[in-house]
Amino acid sequence: MTSGVLGLLAVGYLLLISFPQPLFAYAVTYEHYTVHSREPVDPAIEQVLYSAEIRLKRSPIYNADMDRSIYLTNGFKMYALLSHKAYNSFGNTVPFVSNIFLNKTDVPADLVFMNRAKNNSRSLSGVIAHETTHLFIRHRYGTVAASIMPAWKNEGYCEYIAGDSTIPLAEGMRLWRDNPGDDTTYRFTKYHAMVKYLLEVEGLTVDELFTGTFNEKEIAAKTFDSLENMGF
């Protein structure tokens, strides 16, 4: 392909993820949320969003004025198309666009699924809270600054606000103890614990967490040493 064709494809894809509404025939509004779907939206979505809001309001950077556009792709292939490099995830919030794309869902059961064999589901309300927290972070600290933040801060705080993960936090801490040299299977729960340690044990504010400079290995070591005192 020529560079011109590649450029047109890139522009077309950016337009697609920025304005995906033509792919979604249905939409419902609930408070700050507009939920788009390719099939009729189950009324249980209101309870799911209510649960997500309860989690989100725990955050000092909660933004009541921010509208949130959620797209229920309801299929692994459609999600992979719209989430690009984040296809192997439960949800994705596109930088500079702020559309939240969600993988395959079961709204009445409050579940979202990923296309893999193990650890392939988690709460839909938790994922919505996680992805919306990314919006709050970008709004408060800037999209560029948020995009280059260390993942342990960014993802750890979103997991902290969501309150759950693919695996329970206590299970993640057990895996950390059993295999501290390889966090592949428990990385997000480790990040969650590191943020929890800084906010609840060291008493940092959220602004201090995001604007401060930290040595990730040192924070991980302090968190690991404090697991028992943190109830793990």
C-alpha positions as CSV (number, residue, x, y, z in Angstrom):
1,M,0.0,0.0,0.0
2,T,1.1,3.5,-0.7
3,S,1.6,6.0,2.2
4,G,-1.5,7.9,0.9
5,V,-3.7,4.8,1.2
6,L,-2.4,4.1,4.6
7,G,-3.0,7.6,5.7
8,L,-6.6,7.4,4.4
9,L,-7.1,4.2,6.3
10,A,-5.7,5.7,9.5
11,V,-8.0,8.7,9.2
12,G,-11.0,6.4,8.5
13,Y,-10.2,4.4,11.6
14,L,-9.9,7.5,13.7
15,L,-13.3,8.6,12.5
16,L,-14.8,5.2,13.2
17,I,-13.7,5.1,16.8
18,S,-14.6,8.8,17.3
19,F,-18.1,8.5,15.8
20,P,-19.1,4.9,16.0
21,Q,-22.8,5.6,16.4
22,P,-23.8,4.3,12.9
23,L,-22.7,0.8,14.0
24,F,-25.0,0.9,17.1
25,A,-28.7,1.0,16.4
26,Y,-29.9,1.4,20.0
27,A,-29.2,3.9,22.7
28,V,-30.5,4.7,26.2
29,T,-29.6,7.5,28.6
30,Y,-29.3,7.2,32.4
31,E,-28.1,10.2,34.4
32,H,-24.5,11.0,33.1
33,Y,-24.4,8.0,30.7
34,T,-25.5,7.3,27.2
35,V,-25.3,3.6,26.4
36,H,-25.1,2.5,22.8
37,S,-25.7,-1.0,21.7
38,R,-26.1,-3.1,18.6
39,E,-29.2,-4.7,20.1
40,P,-31.9,-3.5,22.5
41,V,-30.4,-2.5,25.8
42,D,-31.5,-4.6,28.7
43,P,-33.3,-2.5,31.4
44,A,-30.9,-4.0,34.0
45,I,-28.3,-1.6,32.7
46,E,-29.7,1.1,35.0
47,Q,-28.8,-1.0,38.1
48,V,-25.3,-1.7,36.6
49,L,-24.7,2.0,36.1
50,Y,-26.0,2.8,39.5
51,S,-23.5,0.3,41.0
52,A,-20.7,1.9,38.9
53,E,-21.6,5.4,40.1
54,I,-21.5,4.2,43.8
55,R,-17.9,3.1,43.2
56,L,-17.0,6.2,41.2
57,K,-18.2,8.6,43.9
58,R,-15.6,7.2,46.3
59,S,-13.0,9.1,44.2
60,P,-12.0,12.7,45.1
61,I,-11.6,13.4,41.4
62,Y,-15.1,12.3,40.6
63,N,-16.6,14.6,37.9
64,A,-20.4,14.9,38.0
65,D,-20.4,17.2,34.9
66,M,-18.7,14.7,32.6
67,D,-20.9,12.9,30.1
68,R,-19.9,9.3,29.5
69,S,-20.6,7.5,26.2
70,I,-20.5,3.7,26.5
71,Y,-20.6,1.3,23.6
72,L,-21.7,-2.3,24.2
73,T,-20.0,-4.1,21.3
74,N,-21.6,-7.5,22.3
75,G,-19.1,-9.5,20.4
76,F,-15.4,-10.2,20.5
77,K,-14.8,-9.3,16.8
78,M,-16.5,-6.0,17.0
79,Y,-14.7,-5.2,20.2
80,A,-11.3,-6.1,18.6
81,L,-12.1,-3.8,15.7
82,L,-13.0,-0.8,17.9
83,S,-10.4,-1.3,20.6
84,H,-7.4,-1.7,18.3
85,K,-4.3,-2.7,20.4
86,A,-6.5,-3.2,23.6
87,Y,-8.5,-6.0,22.0
88,N,-7.3,-8.4,24.7
89,S,-9.1,-6.6,27.5
90,F,-12.6,-6.1,29.0
91,G,-12.9,-2.4,28.2
92,N,-11.1,0.4,26.5
93,T,-11.3,4.2,26.8
94,V,-9.7,5.8,23.7
95,P,-7.4,8.7,24.5
96,F,-8.6,12.1,23.2
97,V,-11.9,10.5,22.2
98,S,-13.3,9.4,25.5
99,N,-15.6,6.8,24.1
100,I,-15.8,3.7,26.3
101,F,-15.9,0.5,24.4
102,L,-16.9,-2.7,26.3
103,N,-16.3,-6.3,25.3
104,K,-19.0,-8.9,25.2
105,T,-21.5,-8.4,28.1
106,D,-24.3,-10.1,30.1
107,V,-26.0,-7.0,31.5
108,P,-28.5,-8.8,33.8
109,A,-25.7,-10.8,35.3
110,D,-23.5,-7.7,35.6
111,L,-20.7,-9.4,33.7
112,V,-18.3,-8.6,30.9
113,F,-16.2,-11.2,29.1
114,M,-12.8,-11.5,27.4
115,N,-12.0,-13.9,24.6
116,R,-9.6,-16.2,26.5
117,A,-9.8,-19.5,28.3
118,K,-9.0,-18.4,31.9
119,N,-9.9,-15.4,34.1
120,N,-12.2,-14.3,31.3
121,S,-15.0,-12.4,33.1
122,R,-15.4,-9.7,35.7
123,S,-18.2,-7.4,36.9
124,L,-19.5,-5.0,34.2
125,S,-20.1,-2.3,36.8
126,G,-16.5,-2.6,37.9
127,V,-15.2,-2.3,34.4
128,I,-17.4,0.7,33.7
129,A,-16.1,2.3,36.9
130,H,-12.5,1.5,35.9
131,E,-12.8,2.9,32.4
132,T,-14.7,6.0,33.6
133,T,-11.9,6.7,36.1
134,H,-9.5,6.9,33.2
135,L,-11.7,9.7,31.9
136,F,-11.5,11.5,35.3
137,I,-7.8,11.1,35.4
138,R,-7.4,12.6,31.9
139,H,-9.7,15.4,32.7
140,R,-7.9,16.4,35.9
141,Y,-4.3,15.9,34.9
142,G,-4.4,16.2,31.0
143,T,-4.7,13.4,28.4
144,V,-1.1,13.6,27.4
145,A,0.1,13.5,31.1
146,A,-2.2,10.6,31.8
147,S,-1.0,8.6,28.8
148,I,2.6,8.7,29.9
149,M,1.9,8.0,33.6
150,P,3.4,4.8,35.0
151,A,0.8,2.0,34.5
152,W,0.9,1.1,38.3
153,K,-0.5,4.6,39.1
154,N,-3.0,4.8,36.2
155,E,-4.3,1.2,36.2
156,G,-3.8,0.8,39.9
157,Y,-6.0,3.7,40.8
158,C,-8.7,2.7,38.3
159,E,-8.7,-0.8,39.9
160,Y,-8.8,0.8,43.4
161,I,-11.9,2.7,42.5
162,A,-13.5,-0.2,40.7
163,G,-13.1,-2.3,43.8
164,D,-12.7,-5.6,42.0
165,S,-10.6,-7.1,39.3
166,T,-10.3,-10.2,37.2
167,I,-9.1,-12.1,40.2
168,P,-9.9,-11.1,43.8
169,L,-7.4,-8.8,45.5
170,A,-6.7,-11.3,48.2
171,E,-6.0,-14.0,45.6
172,G,-3.7,-11.6,43.8
173,M,-1.8,-11.0,47.0
174,R,-1.4,-14.7,47.5
175,L,0.0,-15.1,44.0
176,W,2.4,-12.2,44.7
177,R,3.7,-13.9,47.9
178,D,4.1,-17.2,46.1
179,N,5.9,-15.8,43.0
180,P,7.2,-12.3,43.8
181,G,9.5,-12.4,40.8
182,D,6.9,-12.6,38.1
183,D,3.7,-10.6,38.3
184,T,2.3,-11.7,34.9
185,T,-0.8,-13.3,36.4
186,Y,-1.5,-10.7,39.1
187,R,-0.1,-7.4,37.8
188,F,-3.3,-5.3,38.1
189,T,-4.0,-6.6,41.6
190,K,-0.5,-5.7,42.5
191,Y,-0.9,-2.2,41.1
192,H,-4.2,-2.0,43.1
193,A,-2.4,-2.9,46.3
194,M,0.3,-0.4,45.7
195,V,-2.2,2.5,45.3
196,K,-4.1,1.2,48.3
197,Y,-0.9,1.3,50.3
198,L,0.0,4.8,49.4
199,L,-3.5,6.2,49.9
200,E,-4.5,4.3,53.0
201,V,-1.3,3.5,54.8
202,E,1.0,6.4,53.9
203,G,-2.0,8.8,53.7
204,L,-1.2,10.4,50.4
205,T,-3.9,12.4,48.6
206,V,-4.9,11.4,45.1
207,D,-3.3,14.5,43.7
208,E,0.0,13.6,45.6
209,L,-0.3,10.1,44.1
210,F,-0.6,11.4,40.5
211,T,1.8,14.4,40.7
212,G,4.5,12.9,42.9
213,T,7.6,11.1,41.7
214,F,8.0,7.6,43.1
215,N,10.4,4.6,42.6
216,E,8.0,1.8,41.5
217,K,10.3,-0.9,42.9
218,E,10.5,0.8,46.3
219,I,6.7,1.3,46.5
220,A,6.2,-2.4,45.5
221,A,8.6,-3.5,48.2
222,K,6.9,-1.4,50.9
223,T,3.5,-2.7,49.8
224,F,4.8,-6.3,49.9
225,D,6.2,-5.8,53.4
226,S,2.8,-4.3,54.5
227,L,0.5,-6.9,53.1
228,E,-0.3,-8.5,56.5
229,N,-1.0,-5.1,58.0
230,M,-3.3,-4.3,55.1
231,G,-5.3,-7.5,55.8
232,F,-3.7,-9.8,53.3
